Amino acid sequence: MARETVEVAIVGGGPAGLTAAVALAGAGVPVALVSPAPVSLQDHRTTALFGGSVTALETLGVWEACRPHAAPMHEMRLVDATARLWRAPEVRFTAREIDLDAFGANIENRHLLAALEARAAALPSLTRYPVVATTIAPGPEGVTVTLADGRTLDARLVIGADGRKSACRTAAGIATQAHDYPQHALTLNFAHTRPHRNISTEFHTETGPFTLVPLPGLRSSLVWVLDPAGAKRLGALDDKALGEAIEQQAHSLLGKVTPEPGRGLFPLRVETARHFAALRIGLIGEAAHVIPPIGAQGLNLGLRDAATLSELVIAAHRAGHDVGGPEVTNAYDSARRADVGARTLAVDLMNRSLLTDFLPVQGLRGVGLYLAGRVGPLRRALMREGVTPAASQPRLMRGEAL
């Protein structure tokens, strides 16, 4: 069977993998994208992309196709909807306060993937292999990827974008640290009768956040974190009963609710790779880190992974260096560790503070939110860090072409 050689092979065709493919191929790096034909174009889940991620997609020529399907997020509200003794005050974050039109935009994954697929198809340096990778074998000079159709790829670097059960991570011998939460998330989109005014609202409850994020028109997306039994019960309701439950939990903020097809229900877990690269294999997205859908950090982290690794690979390629050598992989691991660690810790602490019955922890959470709402410099610093993290801004996130 055919044996082919390429500089970089990317295993996995989700948003992070496609972003890396577009960035690398757009800079002239020969790339093989190993991913079956996209079945996720019917994925009705949404992603809230912060400003840096939108800037990166604009720089790659992807965002223009996304724009009609995305809703800007002008304001974010945190509302304590618990019945506990120590309740935090409502906090509002407004993009105008830090001289931005919006914090970012919320878009259905199917529209984001379609835009990335279209851009990838137009790049001559990118070759698509619409099959599964069956084996990934790292060696001293390269990585051999065997495909389900019998073909073989020899790459200097493999980028593992193959999700939380990553075969690339296993091939690199990278272990993970993991923790399961006693929570499930119910996700869906819905129509409503009152305007959302481009405001994202997160109600904090005893079982986790109940988050409403705007979509274009009179539509929003929902992430509702519950105990497993409650999530299963709500997920089994018919549309009418579920709509009433959502309206009640949202305090009729958006009026009458009509759920759309495409519900998701999944357990919450945090999992982080002990290393983000080894043996000529670099991990991005959920192959590198899985965090709960709280604070919209997951895919934003994955896109920063893709942008950072692409930047390092392009620089090595142009200098005639080994794109999969330890200089590249070690630099990538070092560059991403602080950002991923800090975001994971913040999400974990916020989630645990909602679940605990320990009064001092509830009090600390309330004081923290009070200070964020009342102390202007602190609030603005938090907003800027959320949109454009100071410690992790690859060139694409700054709007600079690679």
Contacts in CASP RR format, 6 or more apart in sequence:
PFRMAT RR
TARGET T0000
AUTHOR 0000-0000-0000
METHOD contacts of the structure
MODEL  1
MARETVEVAIVGGGPAGLTAAVALAGAGVPVALVSPAPVSLQDHRTTALF
GGSVTALETLGVWEACRPHAAPMHEMRLVDATARLWRAPEVRFTAREIDL
DAFGANIENRHLLAALEARAAALPSLTRYPVVATTIAPGPEGVTVTLADG
RTLDARLVIGADGRKSACRTAAGIATQAHDYPQHALTLNFAHTRPHRNIS
TEFHTETGPFTLVPLPGLRSSLVWVLDPAGAKRLGALDDKALGEAIEQQA
HSLLGKVTPEPGRGLFPLRVETARHFAALRIGLIGEAAHVIPPIGAQGLN
LGLRDAATLSELVIAAHRAGHDVGGPEVTNAYDSARRADVGARTLAVDLM
NRSLLTDFLPVQGLRGVGLYLAGRVGPLRRALMREGVTPAASQPRLMRGE
AL
1 149 0 8 1.000
1 150 0 8 1.000
1 151 0 8 1.000
1 152 0 8 1.000
2 151 0 8 1.000
2 152 0 8 1.000
3 151 0 8 1.000
3 152 0 8 1.000
3 153 0 8 1.000
3 154 0 8 1.000
4 32 0 8 1.000
4 151 0 8 1.000
4 152 0 8 1.000
4 153 0 8 1.000
4 154 0 8 1.000
5 153 0 8 1.000
5 154 0 8 1.000
5 155 0 8 1.000
6 30 0 8 1.000
6 31 0 8 1.000
6 32 0 8 1.000
6 127 0 8 1.000
6 153 0 8 1.000
6 154 0 8 1.000
6 155 0 8 1.000
7 29 0 8 1.000
7 30 0 8 1.000
7 31 0 8 1.000
7 155 0 8 1.000
7 156 0 8 1.000
7 157 0 8 1.000
7 317 0 8 1.000
7 323 0 8 1.000
8 24 0 8 1.000
8 29 0 8 1.000
8 30 0 8 1.000
8 31 0 8 1.000
8 32 0 8 1.000
8 155 0 8 1.000
8 156 0 8 1.000
8 157 0 8 1.000
8 158 0 8 1.000
8 159 0 8 1.000
8 313 0 8 1.000
8 323 0 8 1.000
9 31 0 8 1.000
9 32 0 8 1.000
9 33 0 8 1.000
9 34 0 8 1.000
9 143 0 8 1.000
9 145 0 8 1.000
9 153 0 8 1.000
9 155 0 8 1.000
9 157 0 8 1.000
9 158 0 8 1.000
9 159 0 8 1.000
10 17 0 8 1.000
10 20 0 8 1.000
10 21 0 8 1.000
10 24 0 8 1.000
10 31 0 8 1.000
10 32 0 8 1.000
10 33 0 8 1.000
10 34 0 8 1.000
10 35 0 8 1.000
10 158 0 8 1.000
10 159 0 8 1.000
10 160 0 8 1.000
10 161 0 8 1.000
11 34 0 8 1.000
11 35 0 8 1.000
11 133 0 8 1.000
11 136 0 8 1.000
11 145 0 8 1.000
11 158 0 8 1.000
11 159 0 8 1.000
11 160 0 8 1.000
11 161 0 8 1.000
11 162 0 8 1.000
11 167 0 8 1.000
11 168 0 8 1.000
12 33 0 8 1.000
12 34 0 8 1.000
12 35 0 8 1.000
12 160 0 8 1.000
12 161 0 8 1.000
12 162 0 8 1.000
12 163 0 8 1.000
13 21 0 8 1.000
13 33 0 8 1.000
13 35 0 8 1.000
13 38 0 8 1.000
13 161 0 8 1.000
14 35 0 8 1.000
14 38 0 8 1.000
14 40 0 8 1.000
14 113 0 8 1.000
14 116 0 8 1.000
14 161 0 8 1.000
15 47 0 8 1.000
15 109 0 8 1.000
15 112 0 8 1.000
15 113 0 8 1.000
15 116 0 8 1.000
15 299 0 8 1.000
15 302 0 8 1.000
15 303 0 8 1.000
16 161 0 8 1.000
16 284 0 8 1.000
16 285 0 8 1.000
16 286 0 8 1.000
16 299 0 8 1.000
16 302 0 8 1.000
16 303 0 8 1.000
16 305 0 8 1.000
16 306 0 8 1.000
17 33 0 8 1.000
17 159 0 8 1.000
17 160 0 8 1.000
17 161 0 8 1.000
17 284 0 8 1.000
17 285 0 8 1.000
17 306 0 8 1.000
18 33 0 8 1.000
18 113 0 8 1.000
18 116 0 8 1.000
18 117 0 8 1.000
18 120 0 8 1.000
19 56 0 8 1.000
19 57 0 8 1.000
19 60 0 8 1.000
19 62 0 8 1.000
19 116 0 8 1.000
19 303 0 8 1.000
19 306 0 8 1.000
19 307 0 8 1.000
19 310 0 8 1.000
20 159 0 8 1.000
20 161 0 8 1.000
20 284 0 8 1.000
20 306 0 8 1.000
20 309 0 8 1.000
20 310 0 8 1.000
21 31 0 8 1.000
21 33 0 8 1.000
21 120 0 8 1.000
21 126 0 8 1.000
22 60 0 8 1.000
22 62 0 8 1.000
22 116 0 8 1.000
22 119 0 8 1.000
22 120 0 8 1.000
22 123 0 8 1.000
22 126 0 8 1.000
23 60 0 8 1.000
23 306 0 8 1.000
23 307 0 8 1.000
23 310 0 8 1.000
23 311 0 8 1.000
23 314 0 8 1.000
23 396 0 8 1.000
23 402 0 8 1.000
24 31 0 8 1.000
24 125 0 8 1.000
24 126 0 8 1.000
24 310 0 8 1.000
24 313 0 8 1.000
24 314 0 8 1.000
25 31 0 8 1.000
25 120 0 8 1.000
25 123 0 8 1.000
25 124 0 8 1.000
25 125 0 8 1.000
25 126 0 8 1.000
26 60 0 8 1.000
26 123 0 8 1.000
26 125 0 8 1.000
26 126 0 8 1.000
26 402 0 8 1.000
27 310 0 8 1.000
27 314 0 8 1.000
27 317 0 8 1.000
27 402 0 8 1.000
28 125 0 8 1.000
28 317 0 8 1.000
29 125 0 8 1.000
29 313 0 8 1.000
29 314 0 8 1.000
29 317 0 8 1.000
29 323 0 8 1.000
30 125 0 8 1.000
30 127 0 8 1.000
31 125 0 8 1.000
31 126 0 8 1.000
31 127 0 8 1.000
32 126 0 8 1.000
32 127 0 8 1.000
32 129 0 8 1.000
32 145 0 8 1.000
32 153 0 8 1.000
32 155 0 8 1.000
33 120 0 8 1.000
33 126 0 8 1.000
33 127 0 8 1.000
33 128 0 8 1.000
33 129 0 8 1.000
34 129 0 8 1.000
34 131 0 8 1.000
34 132 0 8 1.000
34 133 0 8 1.000
34 145 0 8 1.000
34 147 0 8 1.000
34 153 0 8 1.000
35 128 0 8 1.000
35 129 0 8 1.000
35 130 0 8 1.000
36 130 0 8 1.000
36 131 0 8 1.000
36 132 0 8 1.000
37 130 0 8 1.000
38 113 0 8 1.000
38 117 0 8 1.000
40 109 0 8 1.000
40 110 0 8 1.000
40 113 0 8 1.000
41 110 0 8 1.000
41 113 0 8 1.000
41 114 0 8 1.000
41 117 0 8 1.000
42 110 0 8 1.000
43 108 0 8 1.000
43 109 0 8 1.000
43 110 0 8 1.000
43 113 0 8 1.000
44 108 0 8 1.000
44 109 0 8 1.000
44 110 0 8 1.000
44 188 0 8 1.000
44 189 0 8 1.000
44 260 0 8 1.000
44 261 0 8 1.000
44 262 0 8 1.000
45 108 0 8 1.000
45 109 0 8 1.000
45 187 0 8 1.000
45 221 0 8 1.000
45 264 0 8 1.000
46 106 0 8 1.000
46 107 0 8 1.000
46 108 0 8 1.000
46 109 0 8 1.000
46 189 0 8 1.000
46 213 0 8 1.000
46 215 0 8 1.000
46 221 0 8 1.000
47 106 0 8 1.000
47 107 0 8 1.000
47 109 0 8 1.000
47 112 0 8 1.000
47 296 0 8 1.000
47 299 0 8 1.000
48 73 0 8 1.000
48 104 0 8 1.000
48 105 0 8 1.000
48 106 0 8 1.000
48 200 0 8 1.000
48 213 0 8 1.000
48 295 0 8 1.000
48 296 0 8 1.000
49 57 0 8 1.000
49 70 0 8 1.000
49 104 0 8 1.000
49 105 0 8 1.000
49 106 0 8 1.000
49 107 0 8 1.000
49 112 0 8 1.000
49 299 0 8 1.000
49 300 0 8 1.000
49 303 0 8 1.000
50 103 0 8 1.000
50 104 0 8 1.000
50 296 0 8 1.000
50 300 0 8 1.000
50 386 0 8 1.000
50 387 0 8 1.000
50 388 0 8 1.000
51 100 0 8 1.000
51 102 0 8 1.000
51 103 0 8 1.000
51 104 0 8 1.000
51 387 0 8 1.000
51 388 0 8 1.000
52 300 0 8 1.000
52 387 0 8 1.000
52 388 0 8 1.000
52 393 0 8 1.000
52 397 0 8 1.000
53 104 0 8 1.000
53 299 0 8 1.000
53 300 0 8 1.000
53 303 0 8 1.000
53 304 0 8 1.000
53 397 0 8 1.000
54 63 0 8 1.000
54 104 0 8 1.000
54 105 0 8 1.000
55 396 0 8 1.000
55 397 0 8 1.000
55 398 0 8 1.000
55 399 0 8 1.000
56 303 0 8 1.000
56 307 0 8 1.000
56 394 0 8 1.000
56 396 0 8 1.000
56 397 0 8 1.000
56 399 0 8 1.000
57 63 0 8 1.000
57 66 0 8 1.000
57 115 0 8 1.000
57 303 0 8 1.000
58 64 0 8 1.000
58 399 0 8 1.000
59 396 0 8 1.000
59 399 0 8 1.000
59 400 0 8 1.000
59 401 0 8 1.000
60 119 0 8 1.000
60 396 0 8 1.000
61 119 0 8 1.000
62 115 0 8 1.000
62 116 0 8 1.000
62 119 0 8 1.000
63 115 0 8 1.000
65 114 0 8 1.000
65 115 0 8 1.000
65 118 0 8 1.000
65 119 0 8 1.000
66 105 0 8 1.000
66 107 0 8 1.000
66 111 0 8 1.000
66 112 0 8 1.000
66 115 0 8 1.000
68 216 0 8 1.000
69 107 0 8 1.000
69 108 0 8 1.000
69 111 0 8 1.000
69 216 0 8 1.000
70 105 0 8 1.000
70 106 0 8 1.000
70 107 0 8 1.000
70 111 0 8 1.000
70 216 0 8 1.000
71 105 0 8 1.000
71 106 0 8 1.000
71 107 0 8 1.000
71 196 0 8 1.000
71 198 0 8 1.000
71 213 0 8 1.000
71 214 0 8 1.000
71 215 0 8 1.000
71 216 0 8 1.000
71 217 0 8 1.000
72 101 0 8 1.000
72 102 0 8 1.000
72 104 0 8 1.000
72 105 0 8 1.000
72 198 0 8 1.000
72 214 0 8 1.000
73 95 0 8 1.000
73 102 0 8 1.000
73 103 0 8 1.000
73 104 0 8 1.000
73 105 0 8 1.000
73 106 0 8 1.000
73 198 0 8 1.000
73 199 0 8 1.000
73 200 0 8 1.000
73 213 0 8 1.000
73 214 0 8 1.000
74 94 0 8 1.000
74 95 0 8 1.000
74 96 0 8 1.000
74 101 0 8 1.000
74 102 0 8 1.000
74 103 0 8 1.000
74 197 0 8 1.000
74 198 0 8 1.000
74 199 0 8 1.000
75 92 0 8 1.000
75 93 0 8 1.000
75 94 0 8 1.000
75 95 0 8 1.000
75 197 0 8 1.000
75 198 0 8 1.000
75 199 0 8 1.000
75 200 0 8 1.000
76 92 0 8 1.000
76 93 0 8 1.000
76 103 0 8 1.000
76 199 0 8 1.000
76 200 0 8 1.000
76 201 0 8 1.000
76 202 0 8 1.000
77 90 0 8 1.000
77 91 0 8 1.000
77 92 0 8 1.000
77 93 0 8 1.000
77 199 0 8 1.000
77 200 0 8 1.000
77 201 0 8 1.000
77 202 0 8 1.000
78 88 0 8 1.000
78 90 0 8 1.000
78 91 0 8 1.000
78 92 0 8 1.000
78 93 0 8 1.000
78 202 0 8 1.000
78 204 0 8 1.000
78 369 0 8 1.000
79 90 0 8 1.000
79 201 0 8 1.000
79 202 0 8 1.000
79 203 0 8 1.000
79 204 0 8 1.000
80 87 0 8 1.000
80 88 0 8 1.000
80 89 0 8 1.000
80 90 0 8 1.000
80 204 0 8 1.000
80 366 0 8 1.000
80 369 0 8 1.000
81 203 0 8 1.000
81 204 0 8 1.000
81 205 0 8 1.000
81 210 0 8 1.000
81 249 0 8 1.000
81 251 0 8 1.000
82 204 0 8 1.000
82 205 0 8 1.000
82 206 0 8 1.000
82 354 0 8 1.000
83 206 0 8 1.000
84 206 0 8 1.000
84 362 0 8 1.000
85 359 0 8 1.000
85 362 0 8 1.000
86 359 0 8 1.000
86 362 0 8 1.000
86 363 0 8 1.000
86 365 0 8 1.000
86 366 0 8 1.000
87 366 0 8 1.000
88 204 0 8 1.000
88 365 0 8 1.000
88 366 0 8 1.000
88 368 0 8 1.000
88 369 0 8 1.000
88 370 0 8 1.000
89 366 0 8 1.000
89 369 0 8 1.000
89 370 0 8 1.000
89 373 0 8 1.000
91 369 0 8 1.000
91 372 0 8 1.000
91 373 0 8 1.000
91 379 0 8 1.000
92 373 0 8 1.000
93 103 0 8 1.000
93 379 0 8 1.000
93 382 0 8 1.000
93 383 0 8 1.000
95 101 0 8 1.000
95 102 0 8 1.000
95 103 0 8 1.000
95 104 0 8 1.000
95 383 0 8 1.000
97 379 0 8 1.000
97 380 0 8 1.000
97 383 0 8 1.000
98 380 0 8 1.000
98 383 0 8 1.000
98 384 0 8 1.000
98 387 0 8 1.000
100 387 0 8 1.000
102 198 0 8 1.000
103 383 0 8 1.000
103 386 0 8 1.000
103 387 0 8 1.000
104 387 0 8 1.000
106 200 0 8 1.000
106 213 0 8 1.000
106 214 0 8 1.000
106 215 0 8 1.000
106 221 0 8 1.000
108 189 0 8 1.000
108 215 0 8 1.000
108 221 0 8 1.000
120 126 0 8 1.000
120 128 0 8 1.000
121 128 0 8 1.000
129 147 0 8 1.000
129 151 0 8 1.000
129 153 0 8 1.000
131 147 0 8 1.000
131 148 0 8 1.000
131 149 0 8 1.000
131 151 0 8 1.000
132 147 0 8 1.000
132 148 0 8 1.000
133 145 0 8 1.000
133 146 0 8 1.000
133 147 0 8 1.000
133 148 0 8 1.000
133 162 0 8 1.000
133 167 0 8 1.000
134 146 0 8 1.000
134 147 0 8 1.000
134 148 0 8 1.000
135 144 0 8 1.000
135 145 0 8 1.000
135 146 0 8 1.000
135 171 0 8 1.000
136 143 0 8 1.000
136 144 0 8 1.000
136 145 0 8 1.000
136 146 0 8 1.000
136 158 0 8 1.000
136 167 0 8 1.000
136 168 0 8 1.000
136 171 0 8 1.000
136 281 0 8 1.000
137 143 0 8 1.000
137 144 0 8 1.000
137 145 0 8 1.000
137 146 0 8 1.000
137 171 0 8 1.000
138 158 0 8 1.000
138 171 0 8 1.000
138 172 0 8 1.000
138 279 0 8 1.000
138 280 0 8 1.000
138 281 0 8 1.000
139 279 0 8 1.000
139 280 0 8 1.000
141 156 0 8 1.000
142 154 0 8 1.000
142 155 0 8 1.000
142 156 0 8 1.000
142 157 0 8 1.000
142 280 0 8 1.000
142 324 0 8 1.000
143 154 0 8 1.000
143 155 0 8 1.000
143 156 0 8 1.000
143 157 0 8 1.000
143 158 0 8 1.000
143 171 0 8 1.000
143 279 0 8 1.000
143 280 0 8 1.000
143 281 0 8 1.000
144 152 0 8 1.000
144 153 0 8 1.000
144 154 0 8 1.000
145 152 0 8 1.000
145 153 0 8 1.000
145 154 0 8 1.000
145 155 0 8 1.000
145 158 0 8 1.000
146 152 0 8 1.000
147 153 0 8 1.000
155 280 0 8 1.000
156 280 0 8 1.000
156 322 0 8 1.000
156 323 0 8 1.000
156 324 0 8 1.000
156 325 0 8 1.000
157 280 0 8 1.000
157 281 0 8 1.000
157 282 0 8 1.000
157 313 0 8 1.000
157 323 0 8 1.000
157 324 0 8 1.000
157 325 0 8 1.000
157 328 0 8 1.000
157 329 0 8 1.000
158 168 0 8 1.000
158 280 0 8 1.000
158 281 0 8 1.000
158 282 0 8 1.000
159 168 0 8 1.000
159 281 0 8 1.000
159 282 0 8 1.000
159 283 0 8 1.000
159 284 0 8 1.000
159 309 0 8 1.000
160 166 0 8 1.000
160 168 0 8 1.000
160 169 0 8 1.000
160 281 0 8 1.000
160 282 0 8 1.000
160 283 0 8 1.000
160 284 0 8 1.000
160 287 0 8 1.000
161 284 0 8 1.000
161 285 0 8 1.000
161 287 0 8 1.000
161 306 0 8 1.000
162 168 0 8 1.000
162 287 0 8 1.000
163 285 0 8 1.000
163 286 0 8 1.000
163 287 0 8 1.000
164 269 0 8 1.000
164 271 0 8 1.000
164 286 0 8 1.000
164 287 0 8 1.000
164 290 0 8 1.000
166 283 0 8 1.000
166 286 0 8 1.000
166 287 0 8 1.000
168 281 0 8 1.000
168 282 0 8 1.000
168 283 0 8 1.000
168 287 0 8 1.000
169 176 0 8 1.000
169 273 0 8 1.000
169 281 0 8 1.000
169 283 0 8 1.000
169 287 0 8 1.000
169 288 0 8 1.000
171 279 0 8 1.000
171 281 0 8 1.000
172 275 0 8 1.000
172 277 0 8 1.000
172 278 0 8 1.000
172 279 0 8 1.000
172 281 0 8 1.000
172 282 0 8 1.000
172 283 0 8 1.000
173 278 0 8 1.000
173 279 0 8 1.000
174 273 0 8 1.000
174 274 0 8 1.000
174 275 0 8 1.000
174 278 0 8 1.000
174 281 0 8 1.000
174 283 0 8 1.000
175 273 0 8 1.000
175 274 0 8 1.000
176 271 0 8 1.000
176 272 0 8 1.000
176 273 0 8 1.000
176 274 0 8 1.000
177 271 0 8 1.000
177 272 0 8 1.000
177 274 0 8 1.000
178 269 0 8 1.000
178 270 0 8 1.000
178 271 0 8 1.000
178 272 0 8 1.000
178 290 0 8 1.000
179 269 0 8 1.000
179 270 0 8 1.000
179 271 0 8 1.000
179 348 0 8 1.000
180 267 0 8 1.000
180 268 0 8 1.000
180 269 0 8 1.000
181 267 0 8 1.000
181 268 0 8 1.000
181 269 0 8 1.000
181 270 0 8 1.000
181 292 0 8 1.000
181 351 0 8 1.000
181 355 0 8 1.000
182 227 0 8 1.000
182 228 0 8 1.000
182 355 0 8 1.000
183 207 0 8 1.000
183 208 0 8 1.000
183 225 0 8 1.000
183 226 0 8 1.000
183 227 0 8 1.000
183 228 0 8 1.000
183 231 0 8 1.000
183 267 0 8 1.000
183 268 0 8 1.000
183 292 0 8 1.000
183 351 0 8 1.000
183 355 0 8 1.000
184 225 0 8 1.000
184 226 0 8 1.000
184 227 0 8 1.000
184 228 0 8 1.000
184 230 0 8 1.000
184 231 0 8 1.000
184 232 0 8 1.000
184 265 0 8 1.000
184 266 0 8 1.000
184 267 0 8 1.000
184 268 0 8 1.000
185 223 0 8 1.000
185 224 0 8 1.000
185 225 0 8 1.000
185 226 0 8 1.000
185 231 0 8 1.000
185 264 0 8 1.000
185 265 0 8 1.000
185 266 0 8 1.000
185 267 0 8 1.000
185 268 0 8 1.000
185 292 0 8 1.000
185 293 0 8 1.000
186 222 0 8 1.000
186 223 0 8 1.000
186 224 0 8 1.000
186 225 0 8 1.000
186 226 0 8 1.000
186 231 0 8 1.000
186 234 0 8 1.000
186 235 0 8 1.000
186 263 0 8 1.000
186 264 0 8 1.000
186 265 0 8 1.000
187 221 0 8 1.000
187 222 0 8 1.000
187 223 0 8 1.000
187 224 0 8 1.000
187 263 0 8 1.000
187 264 0 8 1.000
187 265 0 8 1.000
187 266 0 8 1.000
187 293 0 8 1.000
188 221 0 8 1.000
188 222 0 8 1.000
188 259 0 8 1.000
188 260 0 8 1.000
188 262 0 8 1.000
188 263 0 8 1.000
188 264 0 8 1.000
189 215 0 8 1.000
189 219 0 8 1.000
189 220 0 8 1.000
189 221 0 8 1.000
189 222 0 8 1.000
189 259 0 8 1.000
189 260 0 8 1.000
189 262 0 8 1.000
190 219 0 8 1.000
190 220 0 8 1.000
190 221 0 8 1.000
190 222 0 8 1.000
190 243 0 8 1.000
190 246 0 8 1.000
190 257 0 8 1.000
190 258 0 8 1.000
190 259 0 8 1.000
190 260 0 8 1.000
191 218 0 8 1.000
191 219 0 8 1.000
191 257 0 8 1.000
191 258 0 8 1.000
191 260 0 8 1.000
192 218 0 8 1.000
192 219 0 8 1.000
192 220 0 8 1.000
192 254 0 8 1.000
192 255 0 8 1.000
192 256 0 8 1.000
192 257 0 8 1.000
192 258 0 8 1.000
193 218 0 8 1.000
193 254 0 8 1.000
193 255 0 8 1.000
193 256 0 8 1.000
194 218 0 8 1.000
194 253 0 8 1.000
194 254 0 8 1.000
194 255 0 8 1.000
195 217 0 8 1.000
195 218 0 8 1.000
196 212 0 8 1.000
196 214 0 8 1.000
196 218 0 8 1.000
196 220 0 8 1.000
196 254 0 8 1.000
197 214 0 8 1.000
198 214 0 8 1.000
199 214 0 8 1.000
200 211 0 8 1.000
200 212 0 8 1.000
200 213 0 8 1.000
200 214 0 8 1.000
201 211 0 8 1.000
201 212 0 8 1.000
201 250 0 8 1.000
201 253 0 8 1.000
202 209 0 8 1.000
202 210 0 8 1.000
202 211 0 8 1.000
202 212 0 8 1.000
202 295 0 8 1.000
203 209 0 8 1.000
203 210 0 8 1.000
203 211 0 8 1.000
203 249 0 8 1.000
203 250 0 8 1.000
203 251 0 8 1.000
204 210 0 8 1.000
204 354 0 8 1.000
205 225 0 8 1.000
205 249 0 8 1.000
205 354 0 8 1.000
206 354 0 8 1.000
206 355 0 8 1.000
207 225 0 8 1.000
207 226 0 8 1.000
207 227 0 8 1.000
207 230 0 8 1.000
207 354 0 8 1.000
207 355 0 8 1.000
208 225 0 8 1.000
208 226 0 8 1.000
208 294 0 8 1.000
208 351 0 8 1.000
208 354 0 8 1.000
208 355 0 8 1.000
209 223 0 8 1.000
209 225 0 8 1.000
209 294 0 8 1.000
209 295 0 8 1.000
209 354 0 8 1.000
210 222 0 8 1.000
210 223 0 8 1.000
210 224 0 8 1.000
210 225 0 8 1.000
210 249 0 8 1.000
210 250 0 8 1.000
211 222 0 8 1.000
211 223 0 8 1.000
211 224 0 8 1.000
211 293 0 8 1.000
211 294 0 8 1.000
211 295 0 8 1.000
212 220 0 8 1.000
212 221 0 8 1.000
212 222 0 8 1.000
212 250 0 8 1.000
212 253 0 8 1.000
212 254 0 8 1.000
213 220 0 8 1.000
213 221 0 8 1.000
213 222 0 8 1.000
213 223 0 8 1.000
213 296 0 8 1.000
214 220 0 8 1.000
215 221 0 8 1.000
219 260 0 8 1.000
220 254 0 8 1.000
222 246 0 8 1.000
223 293 0 8 1.000
223 294 0 8 1.000
224 231 0 8 1.000
224 234 0 8 1.000
224 246 0 8 1.000
224 249 0 8 1.000
225 268 0 8 1.000
225 292 0 8 1.000
225 293 0 8 1.000
225 294 0 8 1.000
225 351 0 8 1.000
226 234 0 8 1.000
228 267 0 8 1.000
231 265 0 8 1.000
232 265 0 8 1.000
234 242 0 8 1.000
234 245 0 8 1.000
235 242 0 8 1.000
235 263 0 8 1.000
235 265 0 8 1.000
237 245 0 8 1.000
239 258 0 8 1.000
239 259 0 8 1.000
242 259 0 8 1.000
243 257 0 8 1.000
243 258 0 8 1.000
243 259 0 8 1.000
244 257 0 8 1.000
246 257 0 8 1.000
246 259 0 8 1.000
247 254 0 8 1.000
247 255 0 8 1.000
247 256 0 8 1.000
247 257 0 8 1.000
250 257 0 8 1.000
268 292 0 8 1.000
268 293 0 8 1.000
268 351 0 8 1.000
269 290 0 8 1.000
269 292 0 8 1.000
270 290 0 8 1.000
270 291 0 8 1.000
270 292 0 8 1.000
270 344 0 8 1.000
270 347 0 8 1.000
270 348 0 8 1.000
271 289 0 8 1.000
271 290 0 8 1.000
272 288 0 8 1.000
272 289 0 8 1.000
272 290 0 8 1.000
272 340 0 8 1.000
272 341 0 8 1.000
272 344 0 8 1.000
273 283 0 8 1.000
273 287 0 8 1.000
273 288 0 8 1.000
273 289 0 8 1.000
275 333 0 8 1.000
276 282 0 8 1.000
276 283 0 8 1.000
276 288 0 8 1.000
276 305 0 8 1.000
276 332 0 8 1.000
276 333 0 8 1.000
276 336 0 8 1.000
276 337 0 8 1.000
276 340 0 8 1.000
277 283 0 8 1.000
277 328 0 8 1.000
277 329 0 8 1.000
277 330 0 8 1.000
277 332 0 8 1.000
277 333 0 8 1.000
278 329 0 8 1.000
280 324 0 8 1.000
280 325 0 8 1.000
280 329 0 8 1.000
281 329 0 8 1.000
282 288 0 8 1.000
282 309 0 8 1.000
282 329 0 8 1.000
282 332 0 8 1.000
283 305 0 8 1.000
284 302 0 8 1.000
284 305 0 8 1.000
284 306 0 8 1.000
284 309 0 8 1.000
285 298 0 8 1.000
285 299 0 8 1.000
285 301 0 8 1.000
285 302 0 8 1.000
285 305 0 8 1.000
285 306 0 8 1.000
286 298 0 8 1.000
286 302 0 8 1.000
288 302 0 8 1.000
288 305 0 8 1.000
288 336 0 8 1.000
288 340 0 8 1.000
289 298 0 8 1.000
289 301 0 8 1.000
289 302 0 8 1.000
289 340 0 8 1.000
289 344 0 8 1.000
291 297 0 8 1.000
291 298 0 8 1.000
291 301 0 8 1.000
291 343 0 8 1.000
291 344 0 8 1.000
291 347 0 8 1.000
291 348 0 8 1.000
292 347 0 8 1.000
292 351 0 8 1.000
294 347 0 8 1.000
294 350 0 8 1.000
294 351 0 8 1.000
295 347 0 8 1.000
295 350 0 8 1.000
297 343 0 8 1.000
297 347 0 8 1.000
298 343 0 8 1.000
301 339 0 8 1.000
301 340 0 8 1.000
301 343 0 8 1.000
304 336 0 8 1.000
304 339 0 8 1.000
304 389 0 8 1.000
304 392 0 8 1.000
304 394 0 8 1.000
304 397 0 8 1.000
305 336 0 8 1.000
307 394 0 8 1.000
307 395 0 8 1.000
307 396 0 8 1.000
307 397 0 8 1.000
308 332 0 8 1.000
308 335 0 8 1.000
308 336 0 8 1.000
308 392 0 8 1.000
308 394 0 8 1.000
309 332 0 8 1.000
310 394 0 8 1.000
310 396 0 8 1.000
310 402 0 8 1.000
311 394 0 8 1.000
311 395 0 8 1.000
311 396 0 8 1.000
311 402 0 8 1.000
312 328 0 8 1.000
312 331 0 8 1.000
312 332 0 8 1.000
312 335 0 8 1.000
313 323 0 8 1.000
313 324 0 8 1.000
313 328 0 8 1.000
314 402 0 8 1.000
316 322 0 8 1.000
316 323 0 8 1.000
316 324 0 8 1.000
316 325 0 8 1.000
316 327 0 8 1.000
316 328 0 8 1.000
317 323 0 8 1.000
321 327 0 8 1.000
321 328 0 8 1.000
322 328 0 8 1.000
335 392 0 8 1.000
336 392 0 8 1.000
338 391 0 8 1.000
338 392 0 8 1.000
339 389 0 8 1.000
339 391 0 8 1.000
339 392 0 8 1.000
342 391 0 8 1.000
350 365 0 8 1.000
352 361 0 8 1.000
353 361 0 8 1.000
353 362 0 8 1.000
353 364 0 8 1.000
353 365 0 8 1.000
354 365 0 8 1.000
356 362 0 8 1.000
371 378 0 8 1.000
372 378 0 8 1.000
372 379 0 8 1.000
372 382 0 8 1.000
373 379 0 8 1.000
384 390 0 8 1.000
388 397 0 8 1.000
395 401 0 8 1.000
395 402 0 8 1.000
396 402 0 8 1.000
END
